[in-house]
Amino acid sequence: MLPTTLKLLETPVMETLLPDLMHTILNELKNNNDFETGEKLFSRMLEKLQLQDSLGRTADVYCSYQSQYSRKNQRFTNAEINYFRKTIATMIRYAPHPEKGLKYASFFLNQISPPLRDAQTEITILINLIYIYGQNGSDEYMKGALDFVKIGLERGLVLHRATFTERKRVFNDPASVFSSVSKIILKYNNLQPTMDGKGLEPSRTSHHSTYNNRSSISTSTTKADSSRHNQHASQQ
């Protein structure tokens, strides 16, 4: 049975267990929608992992001016590596705002070294960034997310064209998830995958023209209804 969040926050860090920290963070993010508490627990995870800068200061996501963090005199176990990777990827996936997710991504990419950082987790984080940018929906982030999509293509990910026509798809690999989260971004930017899925090309139907067509149909319908109403009134 997991200790309560309060107990984990009150217990001396070095007496806590990494799996307890990870599972509690995931629960706070996914089930309780409490990113603030997740951040507090994540800070304790960094301390538990003994990630420090050259002056012995514990790693801090919000100290971007610091150099890379590491642990001296002790290698990370495979379990520690996996706990950290899964947790930081989830922090980004459930970030309440794109800028917050980007902060955690920058921390991972710029201040964390192997073996904690690896190519697969970098791809997962990239996909999660595209997702939260797309969920925001603002013009700034929908256009900014396109850069992340292009990075994914540069890193060898492929956009499945079928994903852009199918309503449902089973996501068993990064490329499928990448295609799914990129769909709304490409649609907004009037783009679609090339036939080989390795590039982008202009979309045949833009989301702007679709919106304008719907607007025109709505306006025409309103005018028609108004005309029928006036005709009926004159007959009376």
Protein Blocks (a to p, Z undefined) as FASTA:
>chain_A
ZZdfklmmmpcfklpcfklmmmmmmmmmmmnopaklmmmmmmmmmmmnopacfkopacdf
klmkbccdddehiacdfklmmmmmmmmmmmmmmocbfklmmmmmmmmmmmcccfkbcfkl
mmmmmmmmmmmmmmnopaklmmmmmmmmmmmmmnopacdfklmmpfbdcdfbfklmmmmm
mmmmmmmnopacdfkopaccddfbdfklmmmmmmmmmmmmmmmmmmmmmmmmmmZZ
